[in-house]
């Protein structure tokens, strides 16, 4: 029997007889003595089968993880696309709201200008009569000029001139006659000027019309 004193010291590099004879596994596939392919021992075959099964299981786990990751990525992409579509729709709705609001403000402004100008038309007629009679002088002339200039800046235009073609859309005929000197219905005299904005006739020009004879 080997006594404790007969055992080699730990770390000496010598095998301990109590632990039995060391075993070595030759994993070379070619037999160095015969040069032929070595057949695996039952032990080696079991280890090889176990390694193959483990590798297959690992590949299956990786494949399942990849499929799950792809599925999750597709779901996140769909969510992102839905969010982007919702954001786009919100932007379009806001843009339409801003445009509609601006249009409504402009329309309200135009209605206000038209309403004010229509209320001032009798005053403008009196100013025009005073001008024709030479009574538009002094402070009254200055006030009349400022009123006319203000309305022009707001987009109110005075129109109607003798000699222009008669247009029932913008002229109102109060007098009518015939003449060989015209070839089409023509404004012979403006009785009261018309007033209009860019898109609305506030009052048609009241005129005397002359038609061609025959």
QUIPERA-V713240 format. One record per residue. RES is the residue in one letter. SS is DSSP state (H for helix, E for strand, C for the rest). PHI is phi in radians with two decimals (* if undefined). OMEGA is omega as a letter, one per 20 degrees, with the letter a starting at -180 (999 if undefined). Layout:
{{RES;SS;PHI;OMEGA} {RES;SS;PHI;OMEGA}}
//
This chain:
{{X;C;*;a} {X;C;-1.52;r} {X;C;-1.48;r} {X;H;-1.07;a} {X;H;-1.31;a} {X;H;-1.44;a} {X;C;-1.26;r} {X;C;-1.18;r} {X;C;-1.16;r} {X;C;-1.11;r} {X;C;1.52;a} {X;C;-1.40;a} {X;C;1.52;r} {X;C;-1.70;a} {X;C;-1.17;r} {X;C;-1.54;a} {X;H;-1.00;a} {X;H;-1.21;a} {X;H;-1.55;r} {X;C;1.54;a} {X;C;-1.36;r} {X;C;-1.05;r} {X;C;-1.93;r} {X;C;-2.15;r} {X;C;-1.93;r} {X;C;-1.52;a} {X;C;-1.68;r} {X;C;-1.27;a} {X;C;-1.33;r} {X;E;-1.83;r} {X;C;-1.25;a} {X;C;-1.16;a} {X;C;-1.54;a} {X;C;-1.76;a} {X;C;1.37;a} {X;C;-1.74;r} {X;E;-1.22;a} {X;C;-1.37;r} {X;C;-1.43;a} {X;C;-1.14;r} {X;C;-1.28;r} {X;H;-0.92;r} {X;H;-1.11;a} {X;H;-1.15;a} {X;H;-1.14;r} {X;H;-1.08;r} {X;H;-1.10;a} {X;H;-1.14;r} {X;H;-1.11;r} {X;H;-1.12;r} {X;H;-1.13;r} {X;H;-1.13;r} {X;H;-1.11;a} {X;H;-1.12;r} {X;H;-1.13;r} {X;H;-1.08;r} {X;H;-1.14;r} {X;H;-1.11;r} {X;H;-1.11;r} {X;H;-1.14;r} {X;H;-1.12;r} {X;H;-1.08;a} {X;H;-1.13;r} {X;H;-1.08;r} {X;H;-1.12;r} {X;H;-1.14;r} {X;H;-1.09;r} {X;H;-1.12;r} {X;H;-1.14;r} {X;H;-1.12;r} {X;H;-1.10;r} {X;H;-1.13;r} {X;H;-1.11;r} {X;H;-1.13;r} {X;H;-1.13;a} {X;H;-1.16;r} {X;H;-1.13;r} {X;H;-1.11;r} {X;H;-1.10;r} {X;H;-1.12;r} {X;H;-1.13;r} {X;H;-1.12;r} {X;H;-1.13;r} {X;H;-1.14;r} {X;H;-1.13;r} {X;H;-1.12;r} {X;H;-1.14;r} {X;H;-1.10;r} {X;H;-1.07;r} {X;H;-1.12;r} {X;H;-1.08;a} {X;H;-1.14;r} {X;H;-1.12;r} {X;H;-1.16;r} {X;H;-1.08;r} {X;H;-1.12;r} {X;H;-1.10;r} {X;H;-1.09;r} {X;H;-1.09;a} {X;H;-1.11;r} {X;H;-1.12;r} {X;H;-1.09;r} {X;H;-1.10;r} {X;H;-1.16;r} {X;H;-1.12;r} {X;H;-1.10;r} {X;H;-1.12;r} {X;H;-1.13;r} {X;H;-1.09;a} {X;H;-1.10;r} {X;H;-1.11;r} {X;H;-1.11;r} {X;H;-1.09;a} {X;H;-1.10;a} {X;H;-1.11;r} {X;H;-1.15;a} {X;H;-1.12;r} {X;H;-1.07;r} {X;H;-1.18;a} {X;H;-1.60;a} {X;H;-1.00;r} {X;H;-1.04;r} {X;H;-1.15;r} {X;H;-1.12;r} {X;H;-1.10;r} {X;H;-1.12;r} {X;H;-1.10;a} {X;H;-1.15;r} {X;H;-1.10;r} {X;H;-1.11;r} {X;H;-1.13;a} {X;H;-1.11;a} {X;C;-1.63;r} {X;C;1.33;a} {X;C;-1.66;a} {X;C;-1.53;a} {X;C;-2.37;r} {X;H;1.10;a} {X;H;-1.01;r} {X;H;-1.07;r} {X;H;-1.12;a} {X;H;-1.14;r} {X;H;-1.13;r} {X;H;-1.09;r} {X;H;-1.16;r} {X;H;-1.13;r} {X;H;-1.12;a} {X;H;-1.10;a} {X;H;-1.12;r} {X;H;-1.11;r} {X;H;-1.15;r} {X;H;-1.12;r} {X;H;-1.12;r} {X;C;-1.41;r} {X;C;1.73;r} {X;C;-1.61;a} {X;E;-2.03;r} {X;E;-1.57;a} {X;E;-2.51;a} {X;C;1.99;r} {X;C;-2.37;r} {X;C;-1.11;r} {X;C;1.71;r} {X;C;-1.45;a} {X;E;-1.13;r} {X;C;-1.29;r} {X;C;-2.25;a} {X;C;-1.06;r} {X;C;-1.28;a} {X;C;-2.20;a} {X;E;-2.07;r} {X;E;-2.09;a} {X;E;-1.42;r} {X;E;-1.82;r} {X;E;-2.39;a} {X;E;-2.57;r} {X;E;-2.66;r} {X;E;-2.16;r} {X;E;-2.77;r} {X;C;-1.40;a} {X;C;-1.52;r} {X;C;-2.08;r} {X;C;-1.96;r} {X;C;-2.68;r} {X;C;-0.97;a} {X;E;-2.32;r} {X;E;-1.29;r} {X;E;-1.49;a} {X;E;-2.71;r} {X;E;-1.68;r} {X;E;-1.48;r} {X;E;-2.53;a} {X;C;-1.13;r} {X;E;-1.62;r} {X;E;-2.36;a} {X;E;-2.65;r} {X;E;-1.88;a} {X;C;-1.08;a} {X;C;-2.27;a} {X;E;-2.69;r} {X;E;-1.54;r} {X;E;-1.37;r} {X;E;-2.69;r} {X;C;-1.17;r} {X;E;-1.20;a} {X;E;-1.65;a} {X;E;-2.39;r} {X;E;-1.75;a} {X;E;-1.97;r} {X;E;-2.10;r} {X;E;-1.84;r} {X;E;-1.11;r} {X;C;-1.28;r} {X;C;1.46;999}}
//
